[in-house]
Each structure stands twice: as structure tokens, then as C-alpha cells.
């Protein structure tokens, strides 16, 4: 989220880019459901005295943002869902590897999260490697990985929650996303009222690092 966070912070916005409990540098046990994570995100706003915010979420974070907007309509003014899907089912092979804390789970995520171009190179920042950087981030959060997958796999409220949302919604999808392809968001789009979508041609699942400028451009046009 570095490019996107820095841009909005430098253009007059308060920006919170945080680790969920039990992830990264956040303490405490990992939360076990999308609903609990959505409640936690709004408690975070309370803790820093922010009444309303635009929620931007990627993958599991998109489900958290969706649920937060449905549960707390007076707190979420806009909603941007990146690489989203409903249902967000997780393969048995990935669930099994994550449960056993096997490094193979991280390797599968890393490969499936990037397009062929992303895997070959092409980082927009000279000297940096997309696949290597993504693996280091994944390894930092390997502990709660299985808990997160179970939460995504078991989330069933997506269409009902989407139907209750009145705020503007943007969906950003990668044209080459193998994990949450654009068609996987159709069920949500059909239920959302004020919604628009942007397809990043050639982009994989990890859009923020693989196509950072395209993601930022879409967010700027939507939020401002």
C-alpha cells in the first residue's frame, strides 16, 4: 500500500494502513471471522476519533470493508474493493498446506497472486523484485494464514450485506487475476446500488504491487 497511502497522505487525507490483530506488528490473537474483523476496523476509527472514512480493502480486506459498510453505514462514506470475490472460497490444497504451516502455502499464494508478467519481472521500482518482495511479506504473516483462509471460505453474508449498502462503491479487478477473477465479483455488483468497476488489463491478484499506478489512478478518480 506504500504508493497509494503516501499519495493520499500527501494530499490532505488522514490515512490508516494497519495490520489486523495477530498480523505483522499488531499484537493479540487473530480474529476468526470477517464480521469480527469489520467490527475491529470500526473500533479502530473510534480509537483515533474518526467519525467517517472511505474503506479500501484488498482480497480478504475487501470482504472486511464490505461488511463494515453494511454493519456501520453511518461510518463508511465510500467503499473501494480491490480483487474481490463472493463467495471467496479457498482450495482444499491451500487450506491443508496453511493448516500444516507449510511453506508451500505461501509459494502457492505468491504464484497465483501474480500474472505471468509480474512473475517475469517488471517491477515499476527499479531494482526491486515483485515475487521476492511479496514472499517476504507473506512470511511475516504466515502464523494466522489458516485462520484468515477459514474466515474467507466461511463468509456467507456477502450478497445480503451488499444489498444493504447505499454508499458509492468502486470495484478494481485484475484482468489476469487467477485467485479472484473479474467474473467472481458479479454477484456483489448485482446487489450493489451505486457501484462501478475498473478492470486493470494484464493485472494479477496482487494489484497494489504489480500495477500500483493503475490502482492509484482508479482510487484518485473515485475518492476525489
N, C-alpha and C positions, 0 to 999 in steps of 0.2 A: 504493500500500500504506500510505499515511500513517495513516488511521484504524485499520486493523487492527493495524499494527505498534505504534502508540502504546498501544492498549488493552492488548495483552499485555505490553508492556514495563512499563507502569504497574501490572500485576497479577502481578508476581513472576516473569515469564519472561525468559530471555535471548532476544533477537530479533535475527536476522541477515536484513536485507533488502538484498541485494547485486546489483551489476551483474556480469554474466558478463564474462570477458576480452574486450576489444575493444569493450565496450558502455559507454555512459555515461562514468563516470570511471575505469573499470578499464583498466589497460594490457594490452599483449600482444596477440597475434593472436587473432581469433575462432576458437573451436573449431568443428569441421566436422561433428560427429555428436552425436546425443543421448547416445550411450554415453560419449563423451569428456566431455560436459558433466556427466553424472551422476558420473563419476569425479572431476571437478574439484570438484563440490559436497561430496563426502565428504572430499577433501583440505582443503577449507576448514574443515570440522569439526576435522580434525587440527591445522590451523594455530592454532586458538583453543582447543584442548584440550577439545573437547566430544565425549563418547563417543556419546551418543544424542540424537536430535532428532525432532520432528514436522516432516515436509516438507510445505510448502504451495506449490503451483505453479499458474500460470495459463497456459492455452494451450500454447505450447511448453514452458513451465516445468512443466506437468502431466506431459508425457512425460519430462522430466528427472527429476522426482520419482518417477514410476512406475519408471523404470529404476534409479534409485538404491536404491529399496526392494527391487527384485529382486536387484540385484548385491550389496547390503550389508544383508542382513536383520537383522544384529545392531546396525546403526546407526540404522535408521529405525523408530520406535515407533508412529507413526501417519502417515497419508497423506491429504492433502486435495487433490483435483484439481478445479480450477475451469475451466469452459469447455473441457473436454477432448474428445478425439475419437480414434478409431482405426479405420482409418488417418486421418492428418491430412494429406490431400492438399491441394496448393496449385494454384490455377488457372494455366493457361499464361499468361494475360494478366498476372497478378500476378508470376509468375516472370520474365517478359520485362521488365516495367517495372522490377522491382527490379534485375535484371542490368544494365540500362542506366542505373541510378541516376536514374531519372526521378521527379520529384516526384509524378507520377500514382500511383505505387505507394503512397505514403503517403496520398494522398487516397482511394484505394480502400479501404485498411485502415480509415481513420478512418470512412468512411461505413458499411462493412459491420460495423464493431465496435459500432455503437450502434443501439438501437431507434429507432423514429420519435419516441418521447417524448424520448429522450436527445438526438436531433438538434435537436429544437424548443427545448430549454432544460431547465429543471427541475433545475439543479444543487442538491444538498442544502446547499451552502455559498453563502449569498447573495453575489452579485457575481461569482461565478466561472462560466466557460463551459466546459461539458464538451468540446465539439468543439474549441475553441481550445486548451484545456489539453492534450488528447490529441495534437493536432498538434504542439505544441511538444516533447512527449516523444518522439514518433516522429522528429522532425527531428534530435534529439540522437543517435539510434541508426540513422541512415539507412545508414551505411557497411556494417555487417555484415548488413544486411537480407536480401540474396540468399543469403548463407551460411546464415542461420537457416532460410529457407524451404526450401532444398535439404535441410537436416538433417531438418526435419519431414516433408517429402514422401518422403524416403528411409527413414524409420524403419519397420521391418517387424517388430520384436520385441514389439510391444505385447501381443498375446494370450498369447504364451508367458511373457513377464515377469509379466503379471497373474496367471497361473495359479500362479506360484511364491510369491506374496505372502501372508503369513499375518497381517500386522498389520491393525488396523481401517482402513477406507478410507471417506472421505466424498467424494462427487461433487456439486459445485454447478453447476447449469446454468441458463442464462437461457432463459426461455420463448420469447423473441423473438430468440434468437441466430441470426444468419444465417450465421456462419462455422463454428461448432461446435454445431449444434442438439442438443437433448437426445437425439434418436434416435442421434446419432453416437457416443454413449458406451455403447450397448447391448452392443457386442462386448466391451468391457472389463468391464462389470457382470456379464456372463455368466460370465466367467472368475475374477473376484474372489470370494473366500470371504466374508469379514466386511466387507460393503460396504453402504452406504446412500446414498440420493441425495436432494437437495433441489432443487426447481425454483423459481427466482425468477421469478414471473409478471411478464411485461412486460419483463424484463431482457434486454439485448443481450449481446454478447460481452465488452465491457469492463466487467464486473460490479463491479469494485472501485471505480471512479469513478462509475458510473451508479447502482448500488444498494449503496452502501457499508455501510449499516446492515444490510441483509438478509444480505450476505456475512459481516459480523462476527457477527451473531446465530447463523448456522449454524456458524461456526468456534468460537464460545464454547461452544455446546451440545456440540460434538464433542470439543474438546480438553479441556475442564474436566470 
